[in-house]
Structures are given as structure tokens and as C-alpha cells.
Amino acid sequence: MASIYQRGKVLWVIRQNLGIRDKAGAKRVFKERMNQMATSKRPMTLKVTWNVAAADLLTYYQAYGTRNPVKACYKIKHPTTHFMWMALDSIDSQATAGYIVHRRGQGMAAGSVNVELATLRRAHRLACEHGKLEDVSTIRMLRPAAERAGFSERE
């Protein structure tokens, strides 16, 4: 069962910031959410941040061995610094476009950014599989650069 608790001057319900400063208002919102959870067929999902999704993704990679966890930590590093505490459902096409502009501004190649975008996409899909996210937002990949030429000799 969830409860209301106070941290500083702000009241929290189910470890989620309500932004309400009076206890009567917090109790009212708490009762509304409990009624909503009891009457709905699907339980109300809490806001999942990118950090939670990244931790779930690393756990998935360790459990199923689909990717080297050390390399996966490196690929998650840059999206984590950019999206840190953002709610996973708010990381949509517009937020992804901002991330692409940020990474390309740092001089990263399209292929490197694509690997990070694929990791972001996988975290979204995994959160959807676990019931932590309603639907997966569209994440478009970049067009990779042309293949290099001139590495082989004629002979």
C-alpha cells in the first residue's frame, strides 16, 4: 500500500512528487489515485525516468548476454548525461532531435549517434515490455556516411 510522506515542504505519494504543500490536498490526490487504480483494468503506471530504464537495460544485457555489459555502459553514458532525470515517456521525437543536434555539435559521426539512438530505442521497448511505459515513441535514425574508398590496392 502506498503512503504519503513529507520531504522538506513538499508532500510525496508513492515516491512521486505531487508538488502540493498542504496535507489535505495530498490526501485528496492520494485517494483519487487509489480509486483510479482500483477501478481501472490496467494499473496506473508511475513515471519512469531514463535512469531506471538504463538500469533495466543493463540488467537485461547481463541476464541474457546479448551485449557486453562493459560496452553497453559506454553506449548508455552519453544518453544518461543528456536525459538524466527525464521521464521516459517525455523522451519523444523532439527530445531525440535535440539530443542528435547536441551530439553532432560535439563532432560525433552519424554512425556513433545511431548506436546511442538504438540503445535509447531498446530501453523504450524494454520498458514497454515490462509494463512501465504505455507506448514506444518513434526514434528515427540518422543516415550513415558514405562508405570509405581507397583502402585496397589494385594489385
DRENDO-1510 file (C-alpha; in Angstrom, 1 decimal, always signed):
<recs>
REC; n; res; u; v; w
REC; 1; MET; +0.0; +0.0; +0.0 .
REC; 2; ALA; +1.3; +3.4; -0.8 .
REC; 3; SER; +1.6; +6.2; +1.6 .
REC; 4; ILE; +2.0; +10.0; +1.9 .
REC; 5; TYR; +5.2; +11.3; +3.3 .
REC; 6; GLN; +6.8; +14.7; +3.6 .
REC; 7; ARG; +10.3; +15.7; +2.4 .
REC; 8; GLY; +11.1; +19.3; +3.2 .
REC; 9; LYS; +8.0; +21.3; +2.5 .
REC; 10; VAL; +6.7; +19.0; -0.3 .
REC; 11; LEU; +4.5; +16.0; +0.1 .
REC; 12; TRP; +5.1; +12.8; -1.8 .
REC; 13; VAL; +2.8; +9.9; -2.8 .
REC; 14; ILE; +4.2; +6.6; -3.9 .
REC; 15; ARG; +7.6; +8.2; -4.2 .
REC; 16; GLN; +6.2; +10.7; -6.7 .
REC; 17; ASN; +6.4; +14.4; -6.2 .
REC; 18; LEU; +2.9; +15.9; -6.2 .
REC; 19; GLY; +4.1; +19.5; -5.9 .
REC; 20; ILE; +1.4; +20.1; -3.2 .
REC; 21; ARG; +2.3; +21.8; +0.0 .
REC; 22; ASP; -0.8; +21.1; +2.1 .
REC; 23; LYS; -1.6; +17.7; +3.6 .
REC; 24; ALA; -5.3; +17.8; +2.9 .
REC; 25; GLY; -4.7; +18.3; -0.9 .
REC; 26; ALA; -2.2; +15.5; -0.9 .
REC; 27; LYS; -4.6; +13.1; +0.8 .
REC; 28; ARG; -7.3; +14.0; -1.8 .
REC; 29; VAL; -5.0; +13.3; -4.7 .
REC; 30; PHE; -3.9; +10.1; -3.0 .
REC; 31; LYS; -7.5; +8.9; -2.6 .
REC; 32; GLU; -8.2; +9.8; -6.2 .
REC; 33; ARG; -5.3; +7.8; -7.4 .
REC; 34; MET; -6.1; +4.8; -5.2 .
REC; 35; ASN; -9.7; +4.8; -6.6 .
REC; 36; GLN; -8.4; +5.1; -10.1 .
REC; 37; MET; -6.1; +2.1; -9.5 .
REC; 38; ALA; -8.9; +0.1; -8.0 .
REC; 39; THR; -11.4; +0.8; -10.8 .
REC; 40; SER; -9.1; +0.6; -13.9 .
REC; 41; LYS; -8.4; -2.6; -15.6 .
REC; 42; ARG; -4.8; -1.7; -16.1 .
REC; 43; PRO; -2.9; -0.4; -13.0 .
REC; 44; MET; -1.8; +3.2; -13.2 .
REC; 45; THR; +1.9; +3.4; -14.2 .
REC; 46; LEU; +4.3; +5.7; -12.4 .
REC; 47; LYS; +6.6; +8.0; -14.2 .
REC; 48; VAL; +9.8; +6.0; -15.1 .
REC; 49; THR; +12.9; +8.1; -15.6 .
REC; 50; TRP; +15.7; +7.4; -18.0 .
REC; 51; ASN; +17.9; +6.3; -15.1 .
REC; 52; VAL; +15.5; +3.5; -14.2 .
REC; 53; ALA; +15.2; +2.4; -17.9 .
REC; 54; ALA; +19.0; +2.4; -18.3 .
REC; 55; ALA; +19.4; +0.3; -15.2 .
REC; 56; ASP; +16.8; -2.1; -16.5 .
REC; 57; LEU; +18.6; -2.3; -19.8 .
REC; 58; LEU; +21.9; -3.1; -18.2 .
REC; 59; THR; +20.2; -5.8; -16.2 .
REC; 60; TYR; +18.6; -7.2; -19.3 .
REC; 61; TYR; +22.0; -7.3; -21.1 .
REC; 62; GLN; +23.6; -9.1; -18.1 .
REC; 63; ALA; +20.8; -11.6; -17.8 .
REC; 64; TYR; +20.5; -12.6; -21.5 .
REC; 65; GLY; +24.1; -11.9; -22.6 .
REC; 66; THR; +23.0; -10.1; -25.7 .
REC; 67; ARG; +25.6; -7.4; -25.3 .
REC; 68; ASN; +28.8; -7.0; -23.4 .
REC; 69; PRO; +27.8; -5.1; -20.2 .
REC; 70; VAL; +31.1; -3.0; -20.2 .
REC; 71; LYS; +30.5; -1.8; -23.8 .
REC; 72; ALA; +26.8; -1.3; -23.0 .
REC; 73; CYS; +27.7; +1.0; -20.1 .
REC; 74; TYR; +29.8; +3.1; -22.5 .
REC; 75; LYS; +26.9; +3.4; -25.0 .
REC; 76; ILE; +24.5; +4.4; -22.2 .
REC; 77; LYS; +26.9; +7.0; -20.8 .
REC; 78; HIS; +26.1; +9.9; -23.2 .
REC; 79; PRO; +22.3; +9.5; -23.3 .
REC; 80; THR; +22.3; +9.3; -19.5 .
REC; 81; THR; +24.2; +12.6; -19.2 .
REC; 82; HIS; +21.7; +14.2; -21.6 .
REC; 83; PHE; +18.4; +12.7; -20.4 .
REC; 84; MET; +19.4; +12.1; -16.7 .
REC; 85; TRP; +16.2; +12.5; -14.7 .
REC; 86; MET; +13.7; +13.0; -17.6 .
REC; 87; ALA; +10.6; +10.8; -17.6 .
REC; 88; LEU; +10.9; +8.1; -20.2 .
REC; 89; ASP; +7.6; +9.0; -21.8 .
REC; 90; SER; +8.7; +12.6; -22.4 .
REC; 91; ILE; +11.7; +11.4; -24.4 .
REC; 92; ASP; +9.9; +11.7; -27.8 .
REC; 93; SER; +10.9; +12.7; -31.3 .
REC; 94; GLN; +11.5; +16.3; -30.3 .
REC; 95; ALA; +13.8; +15.4; -27.4 .
REC; 96; THR; +15.6; +12.9; -29.5 .
REC; 97; ALA; +16.2; +15.6; -32.2 .
REC; 98; GLY; +17.7; +17.9; -29.6 .
REC; 99; TYR; +20.0; +15.0; -28.5 .
REC; 100; ILE; +21.1; +14.5; -32.1 .
REC; 101; VAL; +21.9; +18.2; -32.5 .
REC; 102; HIS; +23.8; +18.1; -29.3 .
REC; 103; ARG; +25.9; +15.1; -30.2 .
REC; 104; ARG; +26.5; +16.2; -33.8 .
REC; 105; GLY; +27.6; +19.6; -32.3 .
REC; 106; GLN; +30.2; +17.7; -30.3 .
REC; 107; GLY; +31.6; +16.3; -33.6 .
REC; 108; MET; +30.2; +12.8; -33.4 .
REC; 109; ALA; +29.7; +10.8; -36.5 .
REC; 110; ALA; +26.3; +9.7; -37.6 .
REC; 111; GLY; +27.1; +6.0; -37.0 .
REC; 112; SER; +28.1; +6.7; -33.4 .
REC; 113; VAL; +25.0; +8.6; -32.7 .
REC; 114; ASN; +22.9; +5.8; -34.4 .
REC; 115; VAL; +24.4; +3.3; -31.9 .
REC; 116; GLU; +23.3; +5.5; -29.0 .
REC; 117; LEU; +19.9; +6.0; -30.6 .
REC; 118; ALA; +19.5; +2.3; -30.9 .
REC; 119; THR; +20.3; +1.9; -27.2 .
REC; 120; LEU; +17.7; +4.5; -26.4 .
REC; 121; ARG; +15.1; +2.7; -28.6 .
REC; 122; ARG; +15.9; -0.6; -26.9 .
REC; 123; ALA; +15.4; +0.9; -23.5 .
REC; 124; HIS; +12.0; +2.3; -24.6 .
REC; 125; ARG; +10.9; -1.1; -25.9 .
REC; 126; LEU; +12.1; -3.0; -22.8 .
REC; 127; ALA; +10.2; -0.5; -20.6 .
REC; 128; CYS; +7.1; -1.2; -22.7 .
REC; 129; GLU; +7.6; -4.9; -22.3 .
REC; 130; HIS; +7.8; -4.6; -18.5 .
REC; 131; GLY; +4.7; -2.5; -18.3 .
REC; 132; LYS; +6.5; +0.6; -17.2 .
REC; 133; LEU; +5.6; +2.6; -20.4 .
REC; 134; GLU; +2.3; +2.8; -22.3 .
REC; 135; ASP; +3.7; +3.1; -25.8 .
REC; 136; VAL; +7.0; +3.4; -27.6 .
REC; 137; SER; +7.8; +6.8; -29.2 .
REC; 138; THR; +9.3; +6.9; -32.6 .
REC; 139; ILE; +13.1; +7.4; -32.7 .
REC; 140; ARG; +14.5; +8.0; -36.2 .
REC; 141; MET; +18.0; +7.0; -37.1 .
REC; 142; LEU; +20.5; +9.2; -39.0 .
REC; 143; ARG; +21.6; +8.5; -42.5 .
REC; 144; PRO; +25.1; +7.0; -42.2 .
REC; 145; ALA; +28.1; +8.5; -44.0 .
REC; 146; ALA; +29.1; +7.0; -47.3 .
REC; 147; GLU; +31.5; +4.1; -47.2 .
REC; 148; ARG; +35.1; +4.8; -47.3 .
REC; 149; ALA; +37.1; +4.1; -50.5 .
REC; 150; GLY; +40.7; +3.7; -51.3 .
REC; 151; PHE; +41.7; +1.2; -48.6 .
REC; 152; SER; +42.5; -1.7; -51.0 .
REC; 153; GLU; +45.4; -1.7; -53.5 .
REC; 154; ARG; +44.9; -2.5; -57.2 .
REC; 155; GLU; +47.3; -5.4; -57.2 .
</recs>
